């Protein structure tokens, strides 16, 4: 066995028809379960996503070529062949066959082990599109497959020519030319393998969501204090800086309460604009809300320090709340220690008005300050209640109860 888990070649001249091993992944079948009466109204959670954590280890083109060349050159002729010409063409054909297999079979493994979009969870599919651009992931895999087919074509042709050689010298010349052509093609076009190495590295670094674990997703405009609240609520330690769009991806933390575990995610900030004008970071936030069964902790900054006008925050909030109104929801006004006390009572203003929002935030919002600790204990309790009251986990595969 080689390091890719593939059988070493033992081909002789009578068995030069080279067919790649068929590597078929068994696909798990999703079985649907009915929700029990006691859990009606709760979001039902499923097993892990994690497709990106099961990707094969991709070897860079230089290492793959070097390993293949060493193994091929160590292949000797089949024992018992006395005729010099027959022995040389047997050895040459076997070496060319081995080199072809050692180059092509790992590529076959990569192509089959990297999941196709139709087999991915909708959230993972959206991550690929947002990270690499529409169609780029499929293009990389197709380039590797085209590269593999060319190697097979060249290798099989030269192995066949070597097996048909009529002299020792002729077999040696075909062997030399075949090695040269395969090596030249691999060095010239092996960059497609290195591109796949980069893709795999990026995908493995993406945070892993457990669909069996209740999740709280922090949402809001840029720089409203979401990352600071993740630090307060969980084990997550996202970067906290005083400039917009600090969160360049999804950050993950966990809350541990006795035997219960909850996830807390920090998402890139949203601005008030049409969806087709949003950047990829904003689309990443919307993908998390669209495809993951999460509760929402919506964060409002009424101090004017975040760089987004309070009136725009209100309009954005109403848009997001309407779009994801079925999600378990909690509103928080951050940086409450910086807010001026108002002499107005909440009963003196209409709760849907901008004037009310500028002072109190949405109706029922909890005012919190990470700096002074104001409201943080109550926030933790309300978050735990929100998650425990609205989620139930199941060990078997079920469909997510999200739109």
C-alpha positions, 0 to 999 in steps of 0.5 A: 500500500502507498500513502494514499491507501492505494495498492502498489502496481504488480502489473506484467506485460500480459495485464497492461490494460490499465483501469483505475480503482473505483473508489465509491463513497457510501452515501448516508441516507437521511431518514426523516423523523416525526417530531413528538408532541412534547417538542412541537414548536421547537426547532429540531436539530440534526447531526453534524455538518462537517463535510469540510473536515473530512476532506482528503489530504492533498499532496502538492504536485512536486511531492506527488511527482517525486514520490511517483518517479521513485516508486516507478523506477524501483519496479523490476521485470517479472521474474523468470523472463530470460529473453533480454528484449522481453525482459526490458520491455516488461520492465519498461511497461511495468514502470510506465504503468506504475508511474501512471497509476501513482500520478493518476490514482491520488487525483481520482481519490481527491476528485471523489472525496471532495464533495459535490455541491449537491451533496453539501448542506445549503450553508456549506454550499453558500460558504463555497460560493462566497469564499471562492466565487460562483463556480470556482470550486467546481472549476478547480475539481474539473481542472484536476479531473482533466489533468488526470485524464491526460496523464492516463492517456499519455501513460497508457499510450507509452506503456502499450508502445513499450510492451510492443517493442521488438528490441531491448534498445527500442524498449529503453527509448520508449521508456525514457521518452514516456517518463519524460513526457509524463514528467513534463506534463506534470510539471507544466500543469501540476499547478491545478493540484496545488490550487486544490491544496489551497482550496482544501486548506481554506475549507478545513479552516472554516468553523464547524457548526453542530446542528445538534447543538442549540446556537445563538447568532449575534447579528447587527450593524458593523462595530455595534459590539457583537464581538465583545458580547461573544466574549461575555457569553462564551468561550469564543475570543473574537478580535475586538477592534474599533473599526467597521467590518472587524469580523471578516468571517464567522467566529464560534464560541461555546457556553457550557452549563453543567451537561448542556452545551450551546454555540455562540457565533459572531457574524460580520456586520450588515448595512442597510442596502439591497441584498444584491449590493451586499458584499460577501461578508454580509452575505455570509451573515445572511447565509448563517441566518438562512440555512442554520437553525439558530436563535438571534441575538440582535445587537443595537448601538444607540450611541452613534459611535459605530458609524451607522446612523441610528435611523439606518439601524432601525430600518435594517433591524425591521428588514432583518426581523421581518425576513427571519421573524420565525427565529427565537429572538432577543434584542440587546442595546449595547454600550448602555453606559454611554447612553444619556438618561432620558427624561421621557417615559417609554409610555410617552412615545409610540414603540415603533417610532424612531424617537422611541428607538433612539432612547430605548431600542426595540420594545423589550430590548435589554440594555447591556454594558460590557465595560461596567457589567450592566445587564450582563448577568441578566443577558446570560440568563435570558440567552440560556432560557432562549436556547433551552426553551426553543431547541431540542436535539435528536440523535437520528437524522432529521430535516431542519425545521428552518425555512 
